[in-house]
Amino acid sequence: MSSISIKKRRKQEMFHVKHIKQFDAVVCGAGHAGVEAALILNRFKIPTALITIDPLAIGRMSCNPAIGGLAKGQIVKEIDVLGGIMGKATDYSALQYKILNKSKGKSVWSPRAQVDKREYENYINKAIVNAKHITVVQGEVVNIETERGIVSSAIMRDGQTIGCSTLILTCGTFLNGLIHIGEKQTPAGRYDEKPSTGLSEQLEKFKMKLGRLKTGTPPRLDGSTINYENLEKQDADTEPEYFSFLTKKTYNKQIACCVTYTNKKVHEIMKNASGNSWPISVYLLYLALKKECHQIINIVLVFLQAW
């Protein structure tokens, strides 16, 4: 099924919250975790509402188009064994398979795949569209109602209510999401996509401890401006290590990755960059860790001095 037909069908199938009465389960957020939760519920024929701010962004990969890596590769395989979709979607869209740390002992080997982000997203969308017991709802959960300490409903930003006996929160980086670009801070889940706000305050009322994880987004480069002949080439493994035990073949032509390195000239350009585009996130990390971990902050200070 093409991405265009999937999007058309998605628009036809989603509907406004006011038409909804009751679901056994509500999944808030349709990223990696939300999709896995909804599809497992569907397998058990449990009527489920999958709530997302943007129904056309279900299963969208946010940043680096890679699945797996150190520690994460094993987790993807565990998800697959438990019946999840991530491994199968990865194999369907993989452009390069690589076992990392191959020069070291097997205990630290880890599978990684570079994937076609749009094909991955399309595979996930198709699975959600074909799931009989999943209803995609466009909107944002901002409050949770309980009865006798048990979840009874999810309240949407427009004031409508979705009744449920189970509520699964998989908001990910969208929950009070904040993007740092130079000295500018912008509330967002992904670049140019609204964050999920309001729910954090409700969780605090339930005496849940909230925290924030920092991620680093790689810059987007125009491939036509890169001289690949001058880069270090990393070919795909000749014998791919698939992520799903159900996969029996390689679906796409495998391509090479290329590596480049910084040098003193690059460092000078970054230090002299207008708007100080590099240090803000590192400095915020410094402030956050100042009284928490002396060993980590020493590393951060060395990093700052290097610039």
N, C-alpha and C positions, 0 to 999 in steps of 0.2 A: 504494500500500500504506500503510495507516495505521501510526502509530507503535506502537500496541498490538500489531498483528499482527507487526510487525518484531521487537519485543521478545520475543514468545512464540517466534518462530522462532529468534531468537538463543539463547534458553535451551535449546531443543531441540537445536541444532546444536553448541554448544560442549561440550567434554568434558574430563575430567581428564587431566593430563599423563601419568599412568601408562599410558594407552592408546596413547601416541605412541611411534613407533620412530625414524623418520628423515625429514627433509625436506631438500630441496635448499637452501632458504633459510629463515632465521628473521628476522622483523622484530620488534624489541622496541619496543613503543609504538605506539598506534593513534590518534595525533592527526593533524594535517594531513600531516606528512611521512611518517609510517608508513603511512597509507592510500594515499598516492601510490606509495610504494615497493611495497607489496603488490599493488596493482592493475596496475602495470607488469609485475611478475613474473608475475602471472596471465595477462596478455596474451600472454606468451611461453610459457605453459603450464608454468611452473615450480612444482612443489609447494612451497607456502609456508605456514609457521606464523606467524600474526599474534598476538603475545602482548600481552595487555593486562590491567591490574589489574581493570578493570571493563568487560566486554564490552558493557554497555548504554550506555557513554559513548564509543563509537567515533565519531570525527569531531566530537566536541563542541567547540563554541566556548567558550573559557574566560571571556573578559571582554567587551570592547566588541564588539557585534554588527555589526562592519564588516569588509569585505574590501577590500583595496587601500589607496589613499592614496599619499602621496608616496613614490616609489621602489618601494613594495610593489605598486602597481597594475600596473606593467610586469612585475614578476616573475610575477604571477598569469597574465598573458597569455602569458608565455614557457612557463609550466607547461602551459598549454592547448595551445600549439603542439606541445609535446613529447608530447602525449597524456594529460595529467593530468586529474583530475576537478574540481579546485577551481573553475575557471572555469564549468563547467556547473552545479555545485552552487550557486554564487553566483547565477547567472542564474535558476535555478529558485526560489530563495528571496528574491530581491531585493525590497526594499520601497522603496528610493530609489536611483536612479543620479545621480551627480554628478561632473562634471569639476572637479577642484580647480585653483586658480591660473588660472582662466580669464581673469582681468584682466591676466595677464602673458603673456609669449611662449610659443609652443607647446612650446618645449623643456622647460618646467617644468610643463606640464599633466600631470595624473595622474588616472586613473579611480578612483572609490571607490563602493562600494555598501553601504548599510545593509541587513541581511538579517534574516529571521525565523530565529532561532537554532535553533529546533526543526525547522523545515522543512529547513534545511541539514543538520542531523544525520540526519534521516530519509532524505534523499536519499543521503547517504554510506552509511548502514547498509544500505539496499536494494542498493546496488552491491556491498558486501562480501558480503551474504547470497547474491547471485546469482553470485558469482565461483566457478567450479567448482574452481579450483586453490588456493583460500585456506581454511585451517582456522583458526578463531579459538580461541585457547587462553587460558583465564583463569589468570593467575598473574603471577609477577614473576621476571625474570632477575637473579641476583645474582653469577654467576660465568661465566667464559668459559674453556673448555678448548681447548688447541692441541696440534697434533702437528707437530713440525719447523717451528714458526713459522707454521703455518696453522691457522685456526679449525676445530675438529672438533665442538664441541658447546656448547650453552648450558645452564647449570645453574640450575634453578629454586629458589626459596626453600624448597620442601618437599623438596628433595634429589633430585628426579627430573631426568633428563637428556634433552635433545632434541638428537639428532645433526643436524649440518648442515655444509655446505661453505661457506656464506655466512651471515654474521650482520650485520644492518643495525640500528644503534642509533638510534632516533628517540624518545628519552625526553623530549625537550623540557624544559619547566619542572618536570616531575615528578622529574628526576634530582637527588636531594638537595634537593628543593624546600623553600623556607622562606618563610612568609608573615609580614609585619609588620603588626600592627594596633595602633596606638599604641605603647606600650612593650613589648607582648607579641609574642613570636616563636614561631610554631607550625610544625613540620614538616608540609608538605602540598604536594600538586601543584596542586590547586585548593582552594577553600574546602570543608572537610568531606570531602576526598578524600585518601587516603593518598599520600605521595610514594614514589618508587622509591629505595630505599637499598641500599647494599652494592656496587653496580656501580661507583661512582666509585673506590672503593679498588682494585678489580680493574684498572681502566683505568690507574691510577697505576703499578701493577706493570708495565704495558707501556710505561712511561715516556711516557705521554701527559700533556700539560699540561692541567690543568683550570681553568676559570674560571666566573664567575657573571655573568649578565646581569640587571639590575634592570628589572622592568616596573612600571607603575603601573595599578592596577585602578580604574576609575571606580566611584563609589558607586551603589548601586541605590536608585532613588527610586520611591515609590508614585505611579503616574500619576494616581490619583484625588485626590491632594493638591496637584496643580500647576495653577495658573491660567495656561493657555496663552495667553489673550488678552493677557497682559502681556509675552509673550516675543517675541523677534525670529524671524520665520518664514523658513525656508530651503526653498523648494520643490524638487522633483526636476527634473532636466533634461527638457525637453519631447521631446528626441530622445535616448533612452538610448544610452549607449556600452556594449554588452554585453561581458562578459569572455571569452566563448567565441566563436570564429568559427563554431561550429555553431549558435549560438542565433539564431533567426529571429523571435522574438516575446517580448513582455513577459508574464510569467506572473502577476504580482500587481498589484493596484492600488497605484499609487505614492503615498506619503504624504510629508508635509513633516516636516522636522526643526526643532527650536526651540532657540534660543540664549539664554542669560542670562549675566549678568556679576556679579562680586563687587563689593563696595563697602566703605567704611570700617567700616560696621556689621558686615558679614560677617567682616571681618578681626579685629575686636574679639572676636566670638564665638569664632573659631578660636583666637585667642591665649589666651583665658580658658577654653578647653575643659578639662573635668576629665580627668585622665590624660594631658594633653599628647599628644593623638591625632595631631597633625600632624607633629612634627619628627623622629621616630625614623629614618625611612628616609632623610631628607635628611642627618641627622647621620652615619649609617652611610656614606653616599656621601662625605661630607666626610672621614671617617677613611680610607676606601679610596683616595681620590685625593690625600690630603695631600702625598705625596711623588712623585706621578706626573705631575700636570699643573697648573701654577700658574695658567694661564689659566682652566681649568674650575673650580678651587677658588675663585678670586675670584668667579666667578658664583654659586657655591653660598653663599659668605659674604654676598654682597649679598642673596641670596634669604632667608637666615636672618635678616638684619637687618631685612628688610622685614616679618617677622612680629613 
